[in-house]
């Protein structure tokens, strides 16, 4: 059934802790920040407990008279029988009691606690697994900023201002806007921003060009995830784990602008205009891109458009497919003795007769691994031109479609046969093409 999580004011309340060992010390340290008046009773008391401020220490065994006037008690002696006796007396007298490692004897449990100033998060599994409660607490700690307590203090100072400037029927909405603005933009808010939030008018927001990583949702950076969790709009591509969008607030606009070969959803100029428009609505916009925004992701074009429009923006890097997709397939783009470097090249250009890079012959003469993106449709011509430029047809080659592709697959071969093998396998874009010694390696972890 679980336990209802009452949040109780313990300031000045009388409490008794039976026991003076390590367990009692942990319980006391959890309680003290909340201001109770604690009495500790035990024949022997650890020095670390003695050093804690504001405690009344009774160096003797538990006596039922010690419960007189107590609001709550903690039975944390080393002797289980003593704890059971103390807990039973507490239940008889209506004193709230926690008995260490004895759920049946308790009328309240200690939660796994997370504190950020006035924010207190308590997690309980009804005693089933304290370790599980700690795990949940730690996950919450990962998602709640360290300065959240300072944010609460700042918001508290604004309450009189809201009451002064905002009519009563609009105050709840104003408080909500203030919290959202601080989470999205940081705090304290400037005078103009504060006035705009209170008035409910839009101030120009900010655009974050965020790399989502390559493949699974949890490959996004911590910074990128936190921005996504607090955005007002997310403008996203197709090469993403759909689960990432669940991290955006329910109220956030979700706008798909993905591009695939032959299926253009929105022209780049229109995407640029969309980002500018949403920022001018006062929103914090996350432009979410697979891989890294600045590795063939047109992030540079969007940044230039935002700069020209006077819209604030920021780049948040992501794990690029040029490294991550081969790596997941067991192919390192560098390896001592095999490849001292790698070259990332687009294999799809609009200003050459065959759509391949004009400097392909120069690339063929470079040492290391060649990594081609967006080139599956030109693979046969790509392999032919590299061979004509002097690369040995026996050079290892691979075509890898990662987790975000419609049909993830690996095709291995040589420069001489990789195009045919990819065709027979039915490889589909998006795919990463690798040419070089490391393309013949397979360093996948064993299951």
C-alpha positions in Angstrom: 0.0 0.0 0.0 2.9 2.4 0.6 3.2 5.3 3.0 1.6 8.8 2.6 4.5 11.4 2.4 3.5 13.9 5.1 5.9 16.9 5.2 6.0 18.0 8.8 7.4 21.0 10.6 9.9 19.6 13.2 11.3 23.0 14.4 11.3 23.0 18.2 9.6 19.6 18.4 10.9 17.2 21.1 12.4 14.0 19.9 14.2 11.1 21.5 16.9 9.0 19.9 17.6 5.7 21.7 21.1 4.6 20.8 24.5 6.2 20.4 26.1 4.2 17.6 26.6 4.7 13.9 23.0 4.0 13.0 21.8 6.6 15.5 24.4 9.1 14.2 23.0 8.8 10.6 19.4 9.3 11.8 20.4 12.4 13.9 22.3 14.0 11.0 19.2 13.7 8.8 17.0 15.2 11.5 19.1 18.1 12.7 18.8 20.4 9.7 15.0 20.5 10.3 15.4 22.0 13.8 14.0 19.5 16.3 15.1 19.4 20.0 16.8 16.0 20.3 17.6 14.0 23.3 20.1 11.1 22.8 20.0 8.2 25.3 22.6 5.4 25.4 25.2 4.0 27.8 27.9 4.8 25.2 27.7 7.6 22.7 30.0 8.0 19.7 32.3 11.1 19.7 30.8 12.2 16.4 27.4 12.4 18.0 28.8 14.3 21.0 30.3 16.8 18.6 26.9 17.7 17.0 25.3 20.9 18.2 22.1 21.3 20.2 21.8 17.8 21.6 20.8 16.7 25.1 22.9 13.6 25.9 21.8 11.0 28.5 24.6 8.5 29.1 22.3 5.7 30.4 20.1 2.9 29.2 16.6 3.6 27.8 14.0 4.4 30.4 10.3 4.7 29.6 10.2 8.0 31.5 12.4 9.4 28.7 9.3 9.4 26.4 7.5 12.0 28.5 6.7 15.1 26.4 8.2 13.6 23.2 6.6 14.1 19.8 8.6 11.4 18.1 11.3 8.9 18.8 13.9 6.9 16.9 14.8 3.5 18.3 18.4 2.9 16.9 20.2 1.0 19.7 22.5 -1.8 18.9 20.1 -4.1 20.8 17.0 -5.1 18.8 15.1 -6.0 21.9 15.6 -2.5 23.3 14.4 -1.0 20.1 11.3 -3.2 20.1 10.5 -2.3 23.7 10.9 1.4 23.0 8.8 1.2 19.8 6.0 -0.7 21.6 5.9 1.9 24.3 5.8 4.7 21.7 2.8 3.1 19.9 1.0 2.7 23.2 1.5 6.4 24.1 0.8 7.9 20.7 4.5 8.9 20.1 5.6 8.6 16.5 8.4 6.1 16.2 11.0 4.8 13.8 12.7 1.5 14.7 15.9 0.9 12.8 15.6 -2.0 10.4 12.2 -3.1 11.7 9.5 -1.8 9.5 6.7 -3.6 11.4 7.6 -1.7 14.6 7.6 1.7 12.9 4.8 4.3 12.6 7.1 6.4 10.3 10.0 5.7 8.0 13.1 7.7 7.1 13.1 8.5 3.4 16.1 8.9 1.1 16.4 12.7 1.2 17.5 15.2 -1.3 17.7 18.9 -0.3 18.2 22.0 -2.4 17.5 24.9 0.0 13.8 24.9 0.8 13.2 22.1 -1.6 13.1 18.7 0.1 12.5 15.5 -1.9 11.8 12.4 0.1 11.8 8.9 -1.5 10.3 5.8 0.2 9.8 2.2 -0.9 7.8 1.4 2.2 10.8 -0.3 3.6 11.0 -2.8 0.7 14.4 -1.6 -0.5 16.3 1.4 0.9 18.8 1.0 -1.9 16.1 1.5 -4.5 15.0 4.6 -2.7 18.5 6.0 -2.8 18.7 5.1 -6.5 15.6 7.2 -7.2 16.9 10.0 -5.0 20.1 10.1 -6.9 18.3 10.2 -10.2 16.3 13.2 -9.0 19.6 14.8 -7.9 21.0 14.4 -11.4 18.0 16.4 -12.8 17.6 19.1 -10.2 20.1 22.0 -10.5 22.5 22.5 -7.6 21.3 26.2 -7.3 17.6 25.3 -7.1 17.5 26.4 -3.5 18.9 29.8 -4.5 16.2 30.0 -7.2 13.5 29.3 -4.6 14.9 32.1 -2.4 14.9 34.5 -5.4 11.3 33.6 -6.3 10.3 34.1 -2.7 11.7 37.7 -2.8 9.5 38.4 -5.9 6.2 37.4 -4.2 5.5 40.9 -2.8 6.3 42.4 -6.2 3.8 40.1 -7.9 1.1 40.9 -5.4 1.8 44.6 -6.0 1.8 44.6 -9.8 -0.4 41.7 -10.8 -4.2 41.4 -10.2 -5.2 38.5 -8.0 -6.9 36.5 -10.8 -3.6 36.6 -12.9 -1.1 35.9 -10.1 -1.0 32.1 -10.5 -0.1 32.5 -14.2 2.6 35.2 -13.3 4.2 32.9 -10.8 4.3 30.1 -13.4 5.9 32.4 -15.9 8.5 33.6 -13.4 9.6 30.0 -12.6 9.7 29.0 -16.3 11.7 32.1 -17.2 14.3 31.5 -14.5 14.6 27.8 -15.4 15.0 28.7 -19.1 17.2 31.8 -18.9 18.8 31.8 -15.4 18.3 34.2 -12.6 18.1 36.9 -11.3 16.1 38.2 -14.2 17.0 41.7 -15.6 14.6 44.5 -15.0 13.3 44.4 -18.6 12.9 40.7 -18.5 11.2 40.7 -15.1 8.8 43.5 -16.2 7.9 41.5 -19.4 7.3 38.3 -17.5 5.0 40.0 -15.0 3.1 41.8 -17.7 2.8 38.6 -19.7 4.5 40.2 -22.8 7.2 38.4 -24.8 10.8 39.3 -24.6 13.2 37.9 -27.2 14.2 34.4 -26.1 17.2 32.3 -27.0 18.0 29.4 -29.3 20.2 26.5 -28.3 21.7 24.5 -31.1 21.9 21.1 -29.4 23.5 17.9 -30.6 21.4 14.9 -29.5 24.2 12.5 -30.0 24.0 9.4 -32.3 21.5 6.6 -31.6 20.1 6.0 -28.1 18.4 8.9 -26.2 20.9 8.8 -23.4 23.8 9.8 -25.6 22.8 13.4 -25.4 24.9 15.5 -23.1 23.7 16.3 -19.6 23.7 20.0 -20.6 21.6 19.3 -23.7 19.1 17.2 -21.7 18.7 20.0 -19.1 18.0 22.5 -21.7 15.5 20.2 -23.4 13.7 19.7 -20.0 13.2 23.4 -19.6 12.5 24.7 -23.2 9.5 26.4 -24.6 9.8 24.9 -28.0 11.8 22.1 -29.5 12.6 22.1 -33.3 13.8 18.6 -34.2 15.2 16.4 -37.0 14.3 12.9 -37.9 17.5 11.1 -36.9 16.6 11.1 -33.2 15.5 8.6 -30.6 11.8 9.6 -30.2 12.1 9.1 -26.4 14.2 12.3 -26.3 11.0 14.3 -26.9 9.5 12.9 -23.8 12.0 15.0 -21.8 10.6 18.3 -23.1 7.9 19.9 -20.9 4.3 18.9 -21.8 3.7 22.6 -22.6 6.6 22.9 -25.0 5.9 23.1 -28.7 7.2 20.2 -30.7 8.0 21.1 -34.4 9.4 18.5 -36.8 11.6 19.8 -39.6 13.5 16.6 -40.5 15.2 16.1 -43.8 15.8 12.8 -45.6 17.1 12.2 -49.1 14.2 12.8 -51.5 11.8 13.7 -48.6 12.5 17.3 -47.6 10.1 18.5 -44.9 11.2 22.1 -44.7 13.7 24.2 -46.6 16.7 25.4 -44.6 15.7 29.1 -45.0 12.3 28.3 -43.6 13.9 26.5 -40.6 16.1 29.6 -40.0 13.0 31.8 -40.1 11.1 29.5 -37.7 13.9 29.6 -35.1 14.0 33.4 -35.2 10.2 33.6 -35.0 9.9 31.3 -32.0 12.7 33.2 -30.2 10.9 36.5 -30.8 7.8 35.0 -29.2 9.9 34.9 -26.0 10.5 31.2 -26.1 13.7 29.3 -25.2 14.1 27.1 -28.3 16.1 23.9 -28.4 17.1 23.1 -32.0 17.7 19.4 -31.6 19.9 17.7 -34.2 21.2 14.2 -34.5 24.9 13.9 -34.0 26.6 17.3 -33.7 25.1 20.5 -35.0 28.3 21.7 -36.6 29.3 18.4 -38.4 27.3 18.5 -41.6 24.2 19.5 -39.6 23.8 23.0 -41.0 24.2 24.4 -37.6 26.5 27.1 -38.9 23.8 28.3 -41.3 21.3 28.6 -38.5 23.8 30.3 -36.3 24.6 32.9 -39.0 20.8 33.5 -39.5 20.3 34.0 -35.8 23.2 36.4 -35.5 21.9 38.4 -38.4 18.5 38.7 -36.8 20.0 39.7 -33.4 18.7 36.6 -31.7 20.8 35.2 -28.8 22.0 31.6 -29.4 24.4 29.0 -28.0 26.0 25.9 -29.4 25.8 22.6 -27.3 28.0 19.9 -28.9 26.9 16.3 -29.5 28.5 13.0 -30.3 28.9 13.0 -34.1 27.9 10.0 -36.3 31.3 10.2 -38.0 32.8 8.7 -34.9 30.0 7.1 -33.0 28.4 4.9 -35.7 31.7 3.3 -36.7 32.7 2.9 -33.0 29.4 1.1 -32.2 30.2 -1.3 -35.0 33.6 -2.0 -33.6 35.6 0.3 -36.0 37.8 2.9 -34.3 38.5 5.7 -36.7 42.1 5.9 -35.3 44.2 3.0 -34.0 47.9 2.9 -33.2 49.9 1.4 -36.1 46.9 1.4 -38.4 45.5 4.9 -38.6 47.0 8.1 -37.1 44.2 10.3 -38.1 40.8 10.5 -39.9 39.1 12.8 -42.4 35.4 13.5 -42.3 34.0 14.4 -45.7 30.6 14.9 -47.2 30.1 12.6 -50.2 27.1 14.6 -51.4 27.8 18.0 -53.0 25.7 20.0 -55.4 28.5 21.9 -57.3 30.4 19.0 -59.1 29.3 16.9 -62.1 29.0 13.6 -60.2 28.0 15.1 -56.8 31.3 13.9 -55.2 34.0 16.2 -53.6 36.2 17.8 -56.2 39.3 17.1 -54.1 38.6 13.3 -53.9 42.0 12.5 -55.5 43.8 14.5 -52.9 41.9 12.7 -50.2 42.9 9.3 -51.6 46.5 10.2 -51.0 46.0 11.1 -47.3 47.0 8.6 -44.6 44.5 7.4 -42.1 40.8 6.6 -42.2 38.4 8.3 -44.7 34.9 8.8 -43.3 32.2 9.8 -45.8 28.8 11.0 -44.7 25.7 11.3 -47.0 27.2 9.3 -49.8 25.4 6.0 -50.1 23.8 6.8 -53.4 27.3 7.7 -54.8 29.1 4.7 -53.3 29.9 3.0 -56.6 31.3 6.2 -58.1 33.1 7.0 -54.9 34.9 3.6 -54.8 35.8 3.9 -58.5 37.3 7.3 -58.2 39.3 6.5 -55.0 40.7 3.4 -56.8 41.5 5.5 -59.9 43.3 7.9 -57.6 45.6 5.2 -56.4 44.0 3.5 -53.5 44.4 -0.3 -53.5 41.1 -2.0 -54.3 41.9 -4.4 -51.4 41.8 -1.6 -48.9 39.2 -2.5 -46.2 35.9 -0.6 -46.5 32.6 -0.7 -44.6 29.1 0.8 -44.8 27.5 1.2 -41.4 23.9 2.3 -40.8 23.5 3.2 -37.1 20.7 2.8 -34.6 18.8 5.8 -35.9 18.6 4.4 -39.4 15.4 2.7 -40.6 17.4 -0.5 -41.1 20.5 -0.6 -39.0 23.2 -2.9 -40.6 26.9 -3.4 -41.1 28.4 -4.3 -44.5 32.1 -5.2 -44.7 34.3 -5.6 -47.6 37.0 -3.9 -49.6 37.1 -0.8 -51.8 36.8 -3.0 -54.8 33.6 -4.8 -53.7 31.9 -2.7 -51.0 29.4 -1.0 -53.5 28.1 -4.4 -54.7 27.9 -5.8 -51.2 26.0 -2.8 -49.9 23.6 -3.0 -52.8 22.9 -6.8 -52.3 22.5 -6.2 -48.5 19.9 -3.5 -49.2 21.7 -0.8 -47.2 19.7 2.4 -46.7 20.6 5.9 -45.9 21.7 7.4 -43.6 24.9 5.4 -43.6 28.6 6.1 -42.8 31.1 4.9 -45.3 34.6 4.1 -44.1 37.8 3.4 -46.1 41.1 2.5 -44.6 42.8 -0.1 -42.4 40.6 0.3 -39.4 37.5 -0.5 -41.5 38.6 -4.1 -41.3 38.6 -4.2 -37.5 35.8 -5.5 -35.3 36.2 -4.4 -31.7 32.6 -4.9 -30.5 32.3 -5.9 -26.9 31.4 -9.6 -26.4 27.9 -10.2 -25.0 
